[in-house]
C-alpha cells in the first residue's frame, strides 16, 4: 500500500525540510513532501511573491490528494489552493496563518495593517538590511541581526520582496477539515484563528510564539489531527 501524502508549505523564513524540524519523523508513516515556495532557493536570487506559482507547486505536490500543512505566509497559498482544489485536500492545517485579508476589518488586523503598510509602500526605496530591521521592529518588537552571510543577505532580500498578506483574495474553504494552531502570543494571529474557528475550523493554542509546531505540544497537535483521519491509500 502506498503511503498517504502530506505536503508542508513553509512561511517566510526557513524553507523546505528545514522549516519543519519536528515533523520529519512523520516520513516514517506518510509520504511527506517539504516544499520550497516560489522564489525560495538556497543559491538562486530571491523572487517576488507569486501565489499562482505557489498554488501550482502545491497542487502538483498533492498529486491525487493528501494532507496540507502550512505556516505563516505559506498558509495564504495553501488556503488559495484548498479553495480552488478542495477535492485534493483531505485536511488543512494552518500554523499561525498570515491570512490577513480575511480579517482586514477586525481590530488587531486593521491596527497591524495601519502600522506596517507604510513600510511595504516604501520598500523599493530601502536597502534589504534597512527593510529587515524595520520589519522585525514593527512586527516583533525586536531588533534583527544585520545579515552577514550570503544566505542571510538573500533572506533579507526575499523578505523585502514578499507582497502584503492582506492583499491575497482569500475565502473560507468549505468542506475541508481545518485545524488552526497558534502560539497565543500575538492578537493578530489569534484574531485570524478566531475568524476561521467561527467558520468551522478547530483552533488549538500551544506555547512556542510564531512557531508553535516546533514544540512537543504543537507537534503533537498537528500529528493528532492528521492521524484522526482514516488512512486512504494514495491513488497515484
C-alpha positions as CSV (number, residue, x, y, z in Angstrom):
1,X,0.0,0.0,0.0
2,X,1.4,3.4,-1.0
3,X,1.8,5.8,1.9
4,X,-0.7,8.7,2.3
5,X,0.8,12.1,1.4
6,X,1.4,15.2,3.5
7,X,2.5,18.4,1.8
8,X,4.3,21.0,4.0
9,X,4.3,24.7,3.0
10,X,6.8,26.9,4.8
11,X,6.4,30.6,5.8
12,X,8.8,33.5,5.2
13,X,11.9,32.3,6.9
14,X,13.5,28.8,6.6
15,X,12.1,26.7,3.8
16,X,11.9,23.1,2.6
17,X,12.6,20.4,5.2
18,X,14.5,22.9,7.4
19,X,11.2,24.7,8.2
20,X,9.7,21.6,9.7
21,X,12.3,20.1,12.1
22,X,9.8,18.3,14.4
23,X,7.7,16.9,11.6
24,X,10.5,14.9,9.8
25,X,9.5,11.8,11.7
26,X,6.1,11.7,10.0
27,X,8.0,10.4,7.0
28,X,8.1,7.0,8.7
29,X,4.3,6.7,8.2
30,X,3.5,9.2,5.5
31,X,4.8,10.3,2.1
32,X,6.0,13.7,3.2
33,X,6.9,16.5,0.7
34,X,8.6,19.6,2.2
35,X,8.0,22.3,-0.5
36,X,10.1,25.3,-1.4
37,X,7.8,28.1,-2.4
38,X,8.3,30.3,-5.4
39,X,11.4,32.4,-5.0
40,X,12.9,30.4,-2.1
41,X,16.2,28.8,-3.2
42,X,19.5,28.4,-1.3
43,X,21.5,29.6,-4.3
44,X,19.3,31.5,-6.8
45,X,18.4,35.1,-6.3
46,X,15.1,35.6,-4.4
47,X,11.9,36.4,-6.4
48,X,8.7,38.3,-5.6
49,X,5.7,36.6,-4.2
50,X,3.7,34.7,-6.8
51,X,0.7,32.9,-5.2
52,X,-0.3,31.5,-8.6
53,X,3.0,29.7,-8.9
54,X,2.8,28.6,-5.3
55,X,-0.6,27.1,-6.0
56,X,0.8,25.3,-9.0
57,X,3.6,23.8,-6.8
58,X,1.2,22.8,-4.1
59,X,-1.3,21.2,-6.5
60,X,1.5,19.3,-8.2
61,X,2.8,18.1,-4.9
62,X,-0.6,16.9,-3.7
63,X,-0.9,14.7,-6.7
64,X,-4.1,12.7,-6.4
65,X,-4.7,14.1,-2.9
66,X,-3.3,14.4,0.7
67,X,-3.0,16.5,3.8
68,X,-1.8,20.1,3.6
69,X,0.1,21.7,6.4
70,X,1.2,25.4,6.1
71,X,2.9,28.1,8.3
72,X,2.5,31.9,8.4
73,X,2.7,33.3,4.9
74,X,2.6,29.9,3.4
75,X,-0.9,29.5,4.7
76,X,-2.1,32.1,2.2
77,X,-1.1,30.0,-0.8
78,X,-2.3,26.8,1.0
79,X,-5.8,28.3,1.5
80,X,-5.9,29.6,-2.1
81,X,-5.1,26.0,-3.2
82,X,-7.7,24.5,-1.0
83,X,-10.4,26.9,-2.3
84,X,-9.5,26.0,-5.9
85,X,-9.0,22.3,-5.4
86,X,-10.8,21.1,-2.3
87,X,-11.1,17.6,-3.6
88,X,-7.3,17.2,-3.3
89,X,-7.1,18.3,0.4
90,X,-8.0,15.7,3.0
91,X,-7.2,18.1,5.8
92,X,-5.8,21.6,6.1
93,X,-3.5,22.6,9.0
94,X,-2.7,26.3,9.3
95,X,0.0,27.3,11.8
96,X,0.0,31.0,12.8
97,X,-1.7,31.8,9.4
98,X,-1.0,35.2,7.9
99,X,-4.4,35.2,6.2
100,X,-5.0,38.8,7.0
101,X,-7.3,39.6,4.1
102,X,-9.9,37.5,6.0
103,X,-9.8,39.8,9.0
104,X,-8.7,43.1,7.5
105,X,-11.6,44.9,9.1
106,X,-11.2,43.5,12.5
107,X,-9.3,45.5,15.2
108,X,-6.0,43.7,15.6
109,X,-5.5,43.1,11.9
110,X,-6.6,46.7,11.0
111,X,-4.1,48.1,13.5
112,X,-1.3,45.8,12.1
113,X,-2.0,46.9,8.5
114,X,-2.0,50.6,9.6
115,X,1.4,50.0,11.3
116,X,3.2,48.1,8.6
117,X,1.5,49.3,5.3
118,X,3.8,52.4,5.1
119,X,6.8,50.1,5.2
120,X,5.5,48.0,2.4
121,X,4.8,51.1,0.4
122,X,8.4,52.4,0.6
123,X,10.2,49.0,0.4
124,X,11.5,49.8,-3.1
125,X,13.4,52.8,-1.7
126,X,15.0,50.8,1.2
127,X,18.0,48.6,1.3
128,X,17.4,44.9,2.2
129,X,19.1,45.4,5.6
130,X,17.1,48.6,6.4
131,X,13.8,46.9,5.4
132,X,14.7,43.8,7.6
133,X,15.5,46.0,10.6
134,X,12.3,48.0,10.3
135,X,10.0,45.0,9.6
136,X,11.3,43.0,12.6
137,X,11.0,46.1,14.8
138,X,7.4,46.6,13.7
139,X,6.2,43.0,13.5
140,X,8.0,41.5,16.5
141,X,9.1,44.5,18.6
142,X,12.7,43.2,18.4
143,X,16.0,44.0,16.7
144,X,17.2,42.0,13.7
145,X,20.8,40.9,13.4
146,X,22.4,42.5,10.4
147,X,22.8,39.9,7.6
148,X,26.4,38.9,7.5
149,X,26.4,35.8,5.3
150,X,25.3,35.4,1.7
151,X,22.4,33.3,2.8
152,X,21.3,35.9,5.3
153,X,21.5,38.6,2.7
154,X,19.4,36.6,0.3
155,X,16.9,36.0,3.2
156,X,16.7,39.8,3.8
157,X,16.2,40.5,0.1
158,X,13.5,37.8,-0.1
159,X,11.7,39.3,2.9
160,X,11.6,42.7,1.2
161,X,10.1,41.1,-2.0
162,X,7.1,39.5,-0.2
163,X,3.7,41.0,-1.0
164,X,1.4,42.3,1.7
165,X,-0.5,39.3,3.0
166,X,-3.7,41.3,3.4
167,X,-4.0,41.7,-0.4
168,X,-4.5,38.0,-1.2
169,X,-8.0,37.2,-2.5
170,X,-8.8,34.6,0.3
171,X,-12.1,32.9,1.1
172,X,-13.1,30.3,3.6
173,X,-12.6,26.7,2.5
174,X,-15.9,24.9,2.5
175,X,-15.9,21.2,3.2
176,X,-12.2,20.8,4.1
177,X,-11.5,19.8,7.7
178,X,-9.2,22.6,9.0
179,X,-7.0,22.9,12.1
180,X,-5.6,26.3,13.1
181,X,-2.6,26.2,15.5
182,X,-1.4,29.4,17.2
183,X,1.1,30.3,19.8
184,X,-1.1,32.6,21.9
185,X,1.5,35.4,21.9
186,X,0.1,37.8,19.3
187,X,-3.5,39.1,19.0
188,X,-3.2,39.4,15.2
189,X,-2.9,35.6,14.7
190,X,-5.5,34.8,17.4
191,X,-7.9,37.1,15.5
192,X,-7.3,35.2,12.3
193,X,-7.7,31.9,14.1
194,X,-10.9,33.1,15.8
195,X,-12.4,34.0,12.4
196,X,-11.5,30.6,10.9
197,X,-12.9,28.9,14.0
198,X,-16.2,30.8,13.5
199,X,-16.4,29.2,10.0
200,X,-15.9,25.7,11.3
201,X,-12.1,25.2,11.9
202,X,-10.7,23.7,15.0
203,X,-8.4,26.1,16.9
204,X,-5.7,25.0,19.3
205,X,-3.2,27.2,21.2
206,X,0.2,25.9,22.4
207,X,3.3,27.6,23.5
208,X,6.0,28.5,21.0
209,X,5.5,32.0,19.8
210,X,5.3,32.2,16.0
211,X,6.5,28.6,15.6
212,X,4.3,26.5,17.9
213,X,4.8,23.5,15.7
214,X,8.5,23.4,16.8
215,X,7.4,22.5,20.4
216,X,6.5,19.0,21.5
217,X,3.0,20.2,22.4
218,X,2.4,21.9,19.0
219,X,3.9,19.0,17.0
220,X,1.6,16.6,18.9
221,X,-1.5,18.7,18.0
222,X,-0.5,18.6,14.3
223,X,0.1,14.8,14.3
224,X,-3.1,14.0,16.3
225,X,-5.2,16.0,13.8
226,X,-3.7,14.3,10.7
227,X,-3.9,10.9,12.3
228,X,-7.6,11.4,13.2
229,X,-8.5,10.7,9.6
230,X,-8.8,7.1,8.5
231,X,-6.0,6.1,6.2
232,X,-6.6,6.2,2.5
233,X,-4.1,4.6,0.1
234,X,-2.7,7.0,-2.5
235,X,-4.4,6.8,-5.8
236,X,-1.1,7.5,-7.7
